[in-house]
Amino acid sequence: MRQNKITILCTKAIDEAFIKEAASKNILIDVYPFITTEPISSVEVQQEIEQAFILSATVVFTSVKAVEAVAAELDEQRPDWQIFCIGHATRQCCEKYFGDDFIAGIADNAGVLANVIIDAQIENVIFFCGNQRRDELPDLLRNNNIGVNEIVVYETIDISQKIEKKYDGILFFSPSAVQSFFGSNQSDDQTVLFAIGNTTANEIKKHSRNKIIVSDEPEKSILLKKVADYFQADRIHN
């Protein structure tokens, strides 16, 4: 049975509580973020957000960062929106700033969320997104005659860094982080690559033939549990 500590590279900042919990299970996590995000604070974007606030509209969020960037411009009055979003964390953030009564639909990935919006017979949406947003959701909506007004409210910036240490596993939380990591690094043949969702996993496949394990839900806590379960099972079988 394997007794050595498992070493994990996490490509995104995570709570210290997760790191301590993993350490209690003999899993050591090193955190090296490969991307960062910044809200776009231009007058033009601010005006677009303020204009959206006065509309009775259907809006779409696919990330917490987009919600936070929009909420930063929010005054005391909540907008009259019905909100569609991806993932539990994004939903929680929407509920925090806009209220749970405004959540009209939620899904685990862009394709499913697009179908939820299509089934709801929505005619137009405002899509608050980042500068590296994926094409799947807006393309599916437009292909089904739904108007999409994209408002880019934050930008993703690569953090290029060379990793010399070999790890048992690497955690990826977005396609952008995958691209940034493999822009400067390769994964050891025995390293297991963990993805927050299928979109991130598909990006990994473009850069590596290593074993990929995908989280059951697009949440950090679920992915981290997947890591612990995988290596605990590996210890038992070895």
N, C-alpha and C positions, 0 to 999 in steps of 0.2 A: 504494500500500500504506500502511495506517495505521501511523504511527510514534509517535503520542502514547501516553503511559502510560494503561493501563486502571485506573480507580478502582473499588474494590469496598467496599461496606459489609457488614461481618459482624456479625450480630445476636447472636453468642454468642462468648465468649472462646475463643480457639484457641491452639495452641502457637506460640511465637515462630518455631520452625523452619519452620512452614507459611508464615508471613508473609515470612520471608527467601527461601524457595524461590520464592514468588510474585513477589517483587520482582526476582529474577534473571530472570524471564520478562516483565518490564516491567508487572507487575500490582501496584498498590499497594492494600493492604488496611487500611481503618480499622475498628477494633473498637469497637462500642458495644452492649454487652449490653442487651437489652430485658426480660429476666426474670432473676430469681435464685431459688435454691431454698434452703430451710432444713429440716433434719430436725425432726420433731415430737418433743419431748422430754418429753411429759407422762407421768405415772405410768401412766395408762390404756394408752397405746400401748406403753410399755415392758413392761407386764404381758402384753399381747396377744402381743408378739414372744416373750417368754420362754416363754409357754404353747405357742406354735408350735414352739419349739426342742425341746420334749420329745415332740412328736408324730412318728409316722412318717407323713409327709404329702407331698402333691403341691403344689408352690408355683410361682407364676408371677411373673416379673419382666419389666417392659417398659422399664426404664430403669436406667442405672448409679446414679442418685441413690437409687433404692429399695434396690438391693443394698447400697450404702454405709451407708444409714440402718439397715438390719437388721444388717449386719455389725458396726456399732458396738456392738451389744449382745451380740455373740458372745463366749463364753468359749473355752477351749482345746478343748473337745469340739465336734465338728461335728455338726449335726443329721442325723437320718436322713430325708433328703428326696430326692425326685426333682424336678428343676428344669426348668421350661420357660421360655424367655426369647426376647426379640426382639433381634436385631442382634449383630454380632460384638463390639462393645465391651462390651455387657451380658454376653455369654457369658464374655469374658475376665475380667470383674470377678467373676462367679459362680465361675469356676474358681479365681481368686486366693483367695477367702475360703472356699469350700465344697468345692473339689476337682472335677476334670473328670469323675470317675467318677459324680458326681451329676447331670450334665446329661442329661436324658432327651429333650429336643427343643428345636429352635431354628428360627426363621423370620424373614423380613425385615419382616413386618407383622402386625398384630393378627388380621386375617381368616385368614391362613394358619396362624398359631400356634394359633388356636382350633380349626381343622380338624385340626391335628396332635394336639391334646389329645383331641378327640372321637374320632379314629381309634384312639387308644390306650385307649379305653374307660375313661377316668378317671371316677370317680363324684363326687369333691369336690376342690376346689382352694382353696388360700389365695393370694389375690392381693394382694401387697404393692405399693402404688401411691401416687401423689400425689393431692392434693386436686382437681386438674384432669384426672384421668385420662379417657380417651375411653371411650365406651359400647360400642364395637363388640365388643371381646373378651368382657367379662362378659355382654353381652346374648346373643351367639352361644352361649356355654357354657350359660347358663340356659335358652335356647330348646331346647337339646338335653339337658335334664334333668341337667345337671351343677351341683352345688351350688357356689356361689362365696362364700367368706368374705373380704370385702375388709378389709384393714387399711391405713389411710392413714398412711404413715410419713414423708412430707415434704410441704411446701406450696410452691407456686409463687407468686412475688410479682412483679407487674409493675413494670418500671422505665420510667416514662413520660418521654420526652425528645423534643424537637423537633429534627429534622435539617434544616438549611438547605442543605447541600451537595448537588449533584446527582451521582449515581453511575451508572456504566455497568452495574453489577450489584449486587444485594443478595442475601445469603445468609441463608436461614431454616432453622432446625434443629428447630422444633417449632411446632405450631398456636398454642400460648400466646404465643410470640414474635411470630408473625404478628399476632395480635389486639392485642398491646401496641404494636407498631410502627404499625399502621394506626389505632390509637386516637388518635394524635397527628400522623400524617404521611400524605402521599400519595406515590406513586412517580411519577417523571417518565415520560411516555409511552414514551420510548426505553429506559428501564431494563429490563434482563433480570433476572427474579426466579428464583433457584435454590432448590430445595426438597430437603431431606434424604430425603423419601419422599412417597408419594402422599397420605397423610393431611395432611401439611403443605401439599402442593400444592393439595389440595381446599379448605383453609382460605384460601389465597391467592386462589383464584378467587372467593371471597365478597367480596373487597375490591378486586380489581384485574383489568383485562382485559389486562394486560401479558403479554408472552411469558414462559412458565414452563418451566424445564428441571429435570427431576427426576433425582436421583442414581440410578445403577444399583444401588447398595446403600446401606443406611442407615448410612453411615460418613462421618465428617468428611473423611478423606483422599480418599475416592472423590469426594465432592462437590467438594472443592477441585480435584481433577484435572479434573473436568467443567468447571469454570470456566476453567481454563487451556486446555483443549482447545478450548472454544467460542471464546474470544477469539483464540487463535492461528489457528484456521480463519477467523475473521472478518477478521483482518489479511490473510491470503492472498487472500481473495476481494475485498478492497477495496484 
